[in-house]
């Protein structure tokens, strides 16, 4: 799943800032069940968190 920088910023603004860790080119969200790592890929931010969640349920 990939988002534009603007869409990711809107999403992050909905979250508690205490669970967000940012470094150059990477944003990690420490959620209750898992963590989601967003990586800057070109001009979009991408994560494989939905695929990881799906695999964990199988």
N, C-alpha and C positions, 0 to 999 in steps of 0.2 A: 504494500500500500504506500502510495506517495502523495504528498500534499505540497502545495505551493507554500512559500514562506509566510504569506499572509494568512492562509488557512491554518497552518500550524500555530501561528501566533494567536489566532482566535481560540483554538483548542486549548493551548497552554494557559490562556487567561481564565479558563473555566476551572483549572486545577489549583490545588493548594501549592503555593510556591515551595513549601518545605519538601515536597516529594520530587522536585525537579532539580536535576544536576546538569549543568551545561559546561562543555569545553569546546574547543575549536573543532567545528565540523561534526559535533555529536551532542545529542541531548538525550539524557536518560531519565525516564519517568519511573520512579519506584512505587508501583501500585501495590495494593494489598496482596494480591495473589502472585504477581509476577512483576518483572520490570520490562519496559518497552524502550528499546534503543532506537532513536531516530538518527539517521546519518545523512549528511548533506551529499547529494548525488547530482552533480551538475547544478541546475537551478531549482531542484525540488528536494524535499526532505522525505526519506523513505524508511520504512520499518517492516520487519517481517513478523511483528507481534501477532497479527491475526492468524498467520499460518502456525505459529508456535502454540497459540491457544487451541486451535483446531486439532493439532497433533496430540496435545496433552489430553484432550477429551476422548480420543480413540482408544 
